[in-house]
C-alpha cells in the first residue's frame, strides 16, 4: 500500500505529463522554446520511478539494519505513547491503545507487518528468540544444597576404581632383612674403672621372616579421598659363629620392626586412558629393636683376655611425616592393574643404646654396663612394584602380588660421636626386601 507522500508525488508527475503538450504549443507560438537548457525540459516519468524505487530500497535497507541491531522487534512494532485521546480522521486506522493491566500482551509474529523485502531476506538466529520469553541462564546449574554433600558421583567414582565405603587390606610379606651395625663402645668394668673393654659385636646373618600388615579405612564418595590406618610388624632372628680374641664364639642377633601409619589418601584422574594417580600423606609412628649377644665358655675366656660375654642393644622410638605416590596402569579386559608405589618418610627418633661386658678377673667375675641416649633423624625410603587382579566374580575384592623394598638410613647412628675414620660418626642402617601377597576388599 502506497503512502500519501507517494500518491501526491505520482499525481504531480501525471499532471505535469498531461500539461506538457499545451506548454509545447505555447512555446511554438511565442517562440520561446528555442535555447532552453536541458534541465528545464519536461520531467521523464521513467527517471522518477527509478529514483522512487531506489528510495524505497534504501529505506527498507535502513529498516532492516535497525531491526538487526535492535532485535527481533522491528520499528513497525513500536507504537508512540498516546498523550491524549484524539479522534481518528475519516478513512484512517485508529492507533492501537496501550494494553491495560489485565490485558495479556501477545508476542508479535515474525512476519507481522513486515515488508515483503524483509520477509525474503535470511534471518539469523537471535538469543533470546523473543523479548517476551524468559532469558536463558548461562553457565553451570546452581547446585542443590538441600541434598547431602557427600554423595556418589558416576564420573568421580568410576567402576574401575575402588568404591566408597569401608575397606580393608590383609597382607603378608616374605622378607629378608639385613642390618649393618658396626657400632663400638668403650665399657669400663665396675670393679676397676681404669680397665676399659672396647666392645664391637656386629650382627649375625638374619633369616627370612614373615611381615604381616593390616589396613582399615573409609573411602568418601565424589572423589573426596579416604582415611586409613595401617600397621606392619616383623621379628627376625639369626645366629652364626664369630671370631674373637679368645677364639671362635657363638653370636645371636634379634631384630624387630613395628610401624603404624595414619594417613589420608586421594586418587586422581589423569588425561591418559587407563592411568591413575594416588597420593597418600600422614604420620608414621615407628619403633625398632636390635640386640646382639656373644658368648664363650669360661675356660676359653680364662685362657684369653677373660671376656666371656658381651651384649649390645639399640632401641629406637619416633614419629614423623611420610608422603607416597602410587601410579596405576589399568587393563580393563583382563582385570589386571600394574601398580608402582614409592614412599618417603623422615622419623624423629629417640635412641637408647646399651653395652654390657662380662669378664673373669683376679677378683672373680666382673661386669660393666654403659647406656647412651640421643636423638636422631632417620630417613626411610619404600618401593613397591606389583600386579593387582580383580576377579570377575568378586568385584569387591582384589588380589595383589609384588616386590617390596624398604631402606632405613642412620639407624642407631650417633652423629655427636666421631668414632669412625677421620673423626666421622659410624653410620648404621638396615633394609629388607621380599615378596608381598595382599588381599583387599570393600565392605
SELO-132852 format. One line per 5 residues: number of its first residue (from 1); their letters; for each residue x, y, z of C-alpha. Coordinates in nm, 4 decimals, decimal comma. Each point is the difference from the previous one (the first is absolute). Layout:
BEGIN
NUM) A) X Y Z | ...
END
This chain:
BEGIN
1) XXXXX) 0,0000 0,0000 0,0000 | 0,1445 0,3308 -0,1084 | 0,0338 0,2882 0,2423 | -0,1578 0,3440 -0,0392 | 0,3328 0,1545 -0,0916
6) XXXXX) 0,0466 -0,2445 -0,2855 | -0,3577 0,0591 -0,1231 | 0,0544 0,3753 -0,0090 | 0,3268 -0,0435 -0,1827 | -0,1632 -0,2190 -0,2677
11) XXXXX) -0,2910 0,2474 -0,0388 | 0,2388 0,2899 -0,0626 | 0,1969 -0,2070 -0,2510 | -0,3219 -0,0972 -0,1852 | -0,1228 0,3574 -0,0119
16) XXXXX) 0,3311 0,1165 -0,1340 | -0,0171 -0,2655 -0,2720 | -0,3501 0,1067 -0,1144 | 0,0964 0,3687 -0,0065 | 0,3177 -0,0559 -0,2015
21) XXXXX) -0,1694 0,0209 -0,3510 | -0,1719 0,3278 0,0912 | 0,3228 0,1568 0,1120 | 0,1709 -0,1157 -0,3176 | -0,2651 0,1680 -0,2168
26) XXXXX) 0,0371 0,3218 0,1966 | 0,3774 -0,0073 -0,0508 | -0,0433 -0,0456 -0,3719 | -0,2418 0,2940 -0,0198 | 0,2080 0,2325 0,2102
31) XXXXX) 0,3334 -0,1165 -0,1381 | 0,1459 -0,0477 0,3462 | 0,0719 -0,3754 -0,0276 | 0,3321 0,0547 -0,1716 | 0,3159 -0,0049 0,2113
36) XXXXX) -0,1487 -0,1379 0,3195 | 0,2396 -0,1973 0,2183 | -0,0518 -0,3805 0,0282 | -0,0682 0,0137 0,3713 | -0,3085 0,2118 -0,0522
41) XXXXX) -0,1509 -0,2403 -0,2498 | -0,2964 -0,2122 0,0975 | 0,0626 -0,2712 0,2652 | 0,0418 -0,3582 -0,1079 | -0,2367 -0,2385 0,1730
46) XXXXX) 0,2461 -0,2905 -0,0347 | 0,2726 0,1830 0,1944 | -0,2432 0,0967 0,2759 | -0,1134 -0,3569 0,0444 | 0,3582 -0,1233 0,0217
51) XXXXX) 0,0857 0,2591 0,2624 | -0,3135 -0,0884 0,1917 | 0,0793 -0,3719 -0,0122 | 0,3607 0,0670 0,1108 | -0,1300 0,2108 0,2912
56) XXXXX) -0,2297 -0,2850 0,1079 | 0,2829 -0,2560 -0,0160 | 0,2281 0,2320 0,1998 | -0,2711 0,0589 0,2584 | -0,0672 -0,3720 0,0331
61) XXXXX) 0,3744 -0,0669 0,0396 | 0,0204 0,2512 0,2849 | -0,3009 -0,1630 0,1627 | 0,1643 -0,3412 -0,0334 | 0,3218 0,1309 0,1553
66) XXXXX) -0,1900 0,1508 0,2910 | -0,1977 -0,3228 0,0505 | 0,3240 -0,2010 0,0063 | 0,1621 0,2279 0,2588 | -0,3012 0,0418 0,2261
71) XXXXX) -0,1249 -0,3614 -0,0033 | -0,2923 -0,1981 -0,1250 | -0,2383 0,2873 0,0774 | 0,0031 0,2270 -0,3115 | -0,0736 0,3676 -0,0169
76) XXXXX) -0,3456 -0,0754 -0,1348 | -0,0917 -0,1596 0,3344 | 0,0878 0,3039 0,2105 | -0,2968 0,2226 0,0756 | 0,0359 0,3582 0,1275
81) XXXXX) -0,1664 0,0713 0,3309 | -0,3420 0,1597 -0,0156 | 0,0085 0,3253 0,1922 | -0,3691 0,0785 -0,0429 | -0,2891 -0,1732 -0,1702
86) XXXXX) -0,0389 0,1442 -0,3506 | -0,2760 -0,1040 -0,2363 | 0,1409 -0,1551 -0,3182 | -0,0633 0,1578 -0,3364 | -0,2455 -0,1433 -0,2438
91) XXXXX) 0,1560 -0,2660 -0,2158 | 0,2909 -0,0672 0,2402 | 0,0646 -0,2853 0,2412 | -0,0214 0,0822 0,3674 | 0,3303 -0,0482 0,1861
96) XXXXX) 0,0340 -0,2978 0,2328 | -0,0659 0,0834 0,3627 | 0,2525 -0,1122 0,2640 | -0,0848 -0,3224 0,1796 | -0,1690 0,0285 0,3348
101) XXXXX) 0,1106 -0,1810 0,3136 | -0,2374 -0,2920 -0,0482 | 0,0530 -0,0270 -0,3752 | 0,2476 -0,2634 -0,1177 | 0,2793 0,1252 -0,2244
106) XXXXX) 0,0613 -0,2371 -0,2918 | 0,3378 -0,0409 -0,1597 | 0,0130 0,1225 -0,3584 | 0,0395 -0,2610 -0,2695 | 0,3148 0,0080 -0,2155
111) XXXXX) -0,1959 0,1001 -0,3156 | -0,2295 0,2526 0,1709 | -0,0150 0,3343 -0,1881 | 0,3341 -0,0549 -0,1718 | 0,0667 0,1033 -0,3606
116) XXXXX) 0,0376 -0,2706 -0,2568 | 0,3651 0,0820 -0,0555 | 0,0742 -0,0626 0,3691 | -0,1848 -0,3331 0,0003 | 0,2037 -0,1181 -0,2988
121) XXXXX) 0,3379 0,0640 0,1678 | 0,1742 -0,2667 0,2133 | -0,0649 0,0198 0,3733 | 0,2963 -0,0752 0,2273 | -0,0838 -0,1632 0,3338
126) XXXXX) -0,0338 0,2373 0,2912 | 0,0288 -0,0610 0,3722 | -0,2484 0,0219 0,1537 | -0,2477 -0,0840 -0,2781 | -0,2379 0,2626 0,1347
131) XXXXX) 0,0174 0,2718 0,2611 | -0,3194 -0,1428 0,1465 | 0,1712 -0,3344 0,0800 | 0,1942 -0,0650 0,3169 | 0,3759 0,0499 -0,0273
136) XXXXX) 0,2108 -0,3159 -0,0076 | 0,2507 -0,0407 0,2836 | 0,3636 -0,0396 -0,1043 | 0,2535 -0,2123 0,1857 | -0,0347 -0,3140 0,2137
141) XXXXX) -0,3217 -0,0607 0,1900 | -0,0285 0,1159 0,3560 | 0,0907 -0,2851 0,2409 | -0,2732 -0,1388 0,2147 | 0,1148 0,0529 0,3574
146) XXXXX) -0,3032 -0,1748 0,1448 | 0,1391 -0,3454 -0,0862 | 0,2900 -0,1693 0,1874 | 0,3397 0,1423 -0,0853 | 0,1819 -0,3345 -0,0181
151) XXXXX) -0,1822 -0,2039 -0,2626 | 0,1225 -0,2457 -0,2617 | 0,0881 0,1469 -0,3389 | 0,0267 -0,2291 -0,3066 | 0,2728 0,2210 -0,1501
156) XXXXX) 0,2125 0,0312 0,3150 | -0,0624 -0,3572 0,1213 | 0,0379 -0,2157 -0,3145 | -0,0400 -0,3738 0,0198 | 0,3700 -0,0477 -0,0748
161) XXXXX) 0,0926 0,1622 0,3317 | -0,0647 -0,1185 0,3528 | -0,3518 0,0917 0,1065 | -0,0942 0,2210 0,2994 | -0,0510 -0,1537 0,3410
166) XXXXX) 0,1984 -0,2047 0,2467 | 0,2933 -0,2010 -0,1310 | 0,2833 -0,2109 0,1346 | 0,3254 -0,1692 -0,1029 | 0,1694 -0,3112 0,1339
171) XXXXX) 0,3598 -0,0433 -0,1109 | 0,2868 -0,2304 0,0730 | 0,3535 0,0513 -0,1206 | 0,2770 -0,2583 -0,0206 | 0,3049 0,2187 0,0601
176) XXXXX) 0,3708 -0,0282 0,0622 | 0,1378 0,2771 0,2299 | 0,3579 0,1161 0,0097 | 0,1492 0,2151 0,2771 | 0,3285 0,1891 -0,0108
181) XXXXX) 0,0960 0,0858 0,3597 | 0,3774 0,0527 0,0453 | -0,0436 0,2105 0,3136 | 0,2718 -0,0356 0,2596 | -0,0088 0,1069 0,3643
186) XXXXX) 0,2631 0,0375 0,2752 | -0,1316 -0,1765 0,3090 | 0,1878 0,0428 0,3338 | -0,0258 -0,2838 0,2496 | -0,1807 0,0818 0,3202
191) XXXXX) 0,2715 -0,1378 0,2316 | 0,2792 0,1804 -0,1844 | -0,1066 0,3085 -0,1989 | 0,3471 0,0292 -0,1475 | -0,0496 -0,3359 -0,1694
196) XXXXX) -0,1990 0,0952 -0,3139 | -0,1214 -0,2613 -0,2454 | -0,0606 0,1054 -0,3618 | -0,3163 -0,1821 -0,1082 | -0,1019 -0,0399 -0,3658
201) XXXXX) -0,2138 -0,3069 -0,0640 | -0,1612 0,0699 -0,3399 | -0,3058 -0,2033 -0,1032 | -0,0650 -0,3574 -0,1034 | -0,1513 -0,0996 -0,3314
206) XXXXX) -0,3794 0,0359 0,0346 | -0,2415 -0,2592 -0,1341 | -0,3054 0,0499 -0,2219 | -0,3050 0,1143 0,1901 | -0,3714 0,0618 -0,0468
211) XXXXX) -0,1096 0,3663 0,0128 | -0,3791 0,0287 0,0375 | -0,1795 0,3282 -0,0628 | -0,3606 0,0957 0,0729 | -0,1825 0,3069 -0,1321
216) XXXXX) -0,3505 0,1373 0,0542 | -0,1574 0,3221 -0,1235 | -0,3015 0,1842 -0,1355 | -0,0278 0,1385 -0,3529 | -0,2135 0,3116 -0,0589
221) XXXXX) -0,2181 0,0396 -0,3121 | 0,0354 0,2615 -0,2770 | 0,3781 -0,0292 0,0014 | 0,0492 0,1532 0,3463 | 0,2697 -0,2514 0,0907
226) XXXXX) 0,0340 -0,2553 0,2753 | 0,1259 -0,0336 0,3568 | 0,1925 -0,3101 0,0996 | 0,2079 -0,1549 0,2762 | 0,2558 -0,2758 -0,0603
231) XXXXX) 0,2500 -0,1949 0,2091 | 0,2977 -0,2199 -0,0949 | 0,2052 -0,2228 0,2284 | 0,2729 -0,2586 -0,0339 | 0,2641 -0,1642 0,2153
236) XXXXX) 0,3084 -0,1672 -0,1467 | 0,2706 -0,2045 0,1674 | 0,3373 -0,1299 -0,1037 | 0,3057 -0,1738 0,1428 | 0,3523 -0,0749 -0,1145
241) XXXXX) 0,3551 -0,0423 0,1286 | 0,2323 0,2953 0,0303 | 0,3710 0,0168 0,0693 | 0,1115 0,1830 0,3153 | 0,3342 0,0507 0,1792
246) XXXXX) -0,0651 -0,3213 0,1938 | -0,0966 -0,1992 -0,3118 | -0,3326 -0,0881 -0,1589 | -0,3174 0,1014 0,1864 | -0,3735 -0,0400 -0,0487
251) XXXXX) -0,1855 0,3139 -0,1129 | -0,3773 0,0509 -0,0006 | -0,1920 0,2991 -0,1398 | -0,3658 0,0988 0,0286 | -0,1598 0,2809 -0,1980
256) XXXXX) -0,3550 0,1361 0,0355 | -0,1861 0,2676 -0,2005 | -0,3471 0,1399 0,0574 | -0,1528 0,3143 -0,1510 | -0,3509 0,1423 -0,0296
261) XXXXX) -0,1188 0,2442 -0,2688 | -0,2934 0,2384 0,0445 | -0,0661 0,1426 -0,3456 | -0,2269 0,1841 -0,2368 | 0,0029 -0,1137 -0,3632
266) XXXXX) -0,1526 0,1462 -0,3145 | -0,0314 -0,1645 -0,3403 | 0,0253 0,2321 -0,2994 | -0,1100 -0,0426 -0,3611 | 0,2491 0,0558 -0,2802
271) XXXXX) -0,0481 0,1099 -0,3638 | 0,1488 -0,3322 -0,1125 | -0,2350 -0,2932 -0,0455 | 0,0633 -0,2859 0,2405 | 0,2329 0,1957 0,2311
276) XXXXX) -0,0761 0,1274 0,3505 | 0,1852 0,1710 0,2846 | -0,0339 -0,0418 0,3736 | 0,1580 0,2330 0,2550 | 0,0387 -0,0982 0,3634
281) XXXXX) 0,1256 0,2057 0,2940 | -0,0071 -0,0306 0,3762 | 0,1925 -0,0852 0,3155 | 0,2144 -0,3030 0,0719 | 0,0654 -0,1313 0,3502
286) XXXXX) 0,2866 -0,2501 0,0039 | 0,2168 -0,1968 0,2375 | 0,2911 -0,2349 -0,0599 | 0,2035 -0,2298 0,2174 | 0,3375 -0,1612 -0,0681
291) XXXXX) 0,1790 -0,2279 0,2418 | 0,3236 -0,1956 -0,0487 | 0,1589 -0,2390 0,2510 | 0,3379 -0,1795 -0,0139 | 0,0792 -0,2826 0,2462
296) XXXXX) 0,3109 -0,2101 0,0719 | 0,0762 -0,2643 0,2524 | 0,1694 0,0994 0,3268 | 0,2956 -0,2275 -0,0718 | 0,0540 0,1611 -0,3388
301) XXXXX) -0,0369 0,3496 0,1486 | 0,2436 -0,0727 0,2857 | 0,2610 -0,1132 -0,2494 | -0,0344 0,3286 -0,1886 | -0,0911 0,3579 0,0946
306) XXXXX) -0,2609 -0,1170 0,2516 | -0,3112 0,1273 -0,1861 | -0,2620 -0,2729 -0,0175 | -0,3152 0,2022 -0,0847 | -0,0887 0,3152 -0,1914
311) XXXXX) -0,3335 0,1567 -0,0867 | -0,1061 0,3080 -0,2012 | -0,3553 0,1308 -0,0455 | -0,1484 0,2881 -0,1984 | -0,3585 0,1161 0,0566
316) XXXXX) -0,1584 0,2775 -0,2155 | -0,3380 0,1675 0,0429 | -0,1262 0,2908 -0,2026 | -0,2618 0,1681 -0,2129 | 0,0117 0,1969 -0,3218
321) XXXXX) -0,1801 0,0877 -0,3224 | -0,0030 -0,2091 -0,3117 | -0,1228 0,0514 -0,3561 | -0,0677 -0,2538 -0,2757 | -0,0952 -0,0072 -0,3695
326) XXXXX) -0,1571 -0,2945 -0,1797 | -0,0282 -0,0305 -0,3797 | -0,2365 -0,2634 -0,1388 | -0,0439 -0,1333 -0,3517 | -0,3387 -0,1660 -0,0516
331) XXXXX) -0,0762 -0,2764 -0,2501 | -0,3791 -0,0158 -0,0126 | -0,0488 -0,3192 -0,1966 | 0,2195 -0,2175 0,2207 | -0,0766 0,1736 0,3307
336) XXXXX) 0,3721 0,0483 0,0667 | 0,1675 0,3159 0,1303 | 0,3710 0,0734 0,0004 | 0,0823 0,1774 0,3294 | 0,3067 0,2173 0,0663
341) XXXXX) 0,0350 0,1606 0,3414 | 0,2687 0,2079 0,1698 | -0,0084 0,1405 0,3517 | 0,2407 0,2275 0,1871 | 0,0023 0,0748 0,3693
346) XXXXX) 0,2133 0,1593 0,2671 | -0,0329 -0,1124 0,3610 | 0,1260 0,1988 0,2957 | 0,1124 -0,2719 0,2368 | 0,1201 -0,0302 0,3564
351) XXXXX) 0,2779 -0,2585 0,0144 | 0,1079 -0,2044 0,3020 | 0,3159 -0,2098 -0,0351 | 0,1421 -0,2358 0,2627 | 0,3289 -0,1920 0,0079
356) XXXXX) 0,0740 -0,2755 0,2532 | 0,3217 -0,1959 0,0664 | 0,0661 -0,3015 0,2259 | 0,3624 -0,0954 0,0798 | 0,2047 -0,2190 0,2355
361) XXXXX) 0,2611 0,1868 0,1988 | 0,2296 -0,0551 0,2992 | -0,2862 0,0757 0,2371 | -0,2522 -0,2219 -0,1806 | -0,2718 0,0913 -0,2464
366) XXXXX) -0,0177 0,3685 -0,0913 | -0,2641 0,1846 -0,2045 | -0,0329 0,3356 -0,1712 | -0,3004 0,1800 -0,1458 | -0,0340 0,3246 -0,2022
371) XXXXX) -0,3264 0,1660 -0,1063 | -0,0095 0,2753 -0,2643 | -0,3039 0,2106 -0,0972 | -0,0343 0,2472 -0,2887 | -0,2387 0,1160 -0,2703
376) XXXXX) 0,0362 -0,0640 -0,3704 | -0,1861 0,0778 -0,3227 | -0,0493 -0,3269 -0,1938 | -0,0971 0,0183 -0,3733 | -0,2001 -0,2886 -0,1461
381) XXXXX) -0,0547 -0,0969 -0,3639 | -0,2595 -0,2580 -0,1101 | -0,0473 -0,1443 -0,3504 | -0,2713 -0,2380 -0,1098 | -0,0696 -0,1417 -0,3498
386) XXXXX) -0,2568 -0,2657 -0,0790 | -0,3087 -0,1225 -0,1796 | -0,3562 0,0373 0,1239 | -0,2833 -0,2262 -0,1206 | -0,3735 0,0434 0,0500
391) XXXXX) -0,1945 -0,3279 -0,0376 | -0,3094 0,0379 -0,2256 | -0,2208 -0,1859 0,2463 | 0,1253 0,2023 0,2975 | -0,0245 0,3671 -0,1029
396) XXXXX) 0,0625 0,1187 0,3578 | 0,3244 -0,1951 0,0471 | 0,3503 0,0325 -0,1419 | 0,3099 -0,2184 0,0147 | 0,3487 0,1467 -0,0158
401) XXXXX) 0,3469 -0,1497 -0,0344 | 0,3201 0,1972 -0,0353 | 0,3417 0,1070 0,1222 | 0,0623 0,2144 0,3077 | 0,3178 0,1705 0,1149
406) XXXXX) 0,0487 0,2307 0,2981 | 0,3169 0,1826 0,0984 | 0,0561 0,1655 0,3415 | 0,3010 0,2304 0,0138 | 0,1959 0,1279 0,3029
411) XXXXX) -0,1493 -0,2739 0,2120 | 0,1641 0,0232 0,3427 | 0,2570 0,2556 -0,1196 | 0,1257 0,2423 0,2616 | 0,1015 0,3063 -0,2004
416) XXXXX) 0,1609 0,1586 0,3084 | 0,2648 -0,2719 0,0346 | 0,2842 -0,0083 -0,2504 | 0,1277 -0,3561 0,0362 | 0,0504 -0,0774 -0,3673
421) XXXXX) 0,2883 0,0839 -0,2331 | 0,0985 0,3687 -0,0075 | -0,2183 0,0636 0,3046 | -0,3241 -0,0740 -0,1853 | -0,2917 -0,1795 0,1697
426) XXXXX) -0,0572 -0,3665 -0,0754 | -0,3080 -0,0163 -0,2222 | -0,2381 -0,2887 0,0470 | -0,3075 -0,1035 -0,1972 | -0,2251 -0,2917 -0,0744
431) XXXXX) -0,2179 -0,1114 -0,2899 | -0,2265 -0,2826 -0,1006 | -0,1260 -0,1305 -0,3327 | -0,2472 -0,2690 -0,0930 | -0,3262 -0,1056 -0,1606
436) XXXXX) -0,3419 0,1278 0,1082 | -0,3363 -0,1771 -0,0238 | -0,3070 0,2182 0,0665 | -0,3749 -0,0380 0,0023 | -0,2183 0,3106 0,0141
441) XXX) -0,3764 0,0357 0,0149 | -0,2779 0,2593 0,0208 | -0,2713 -0,0511 0,2582
END
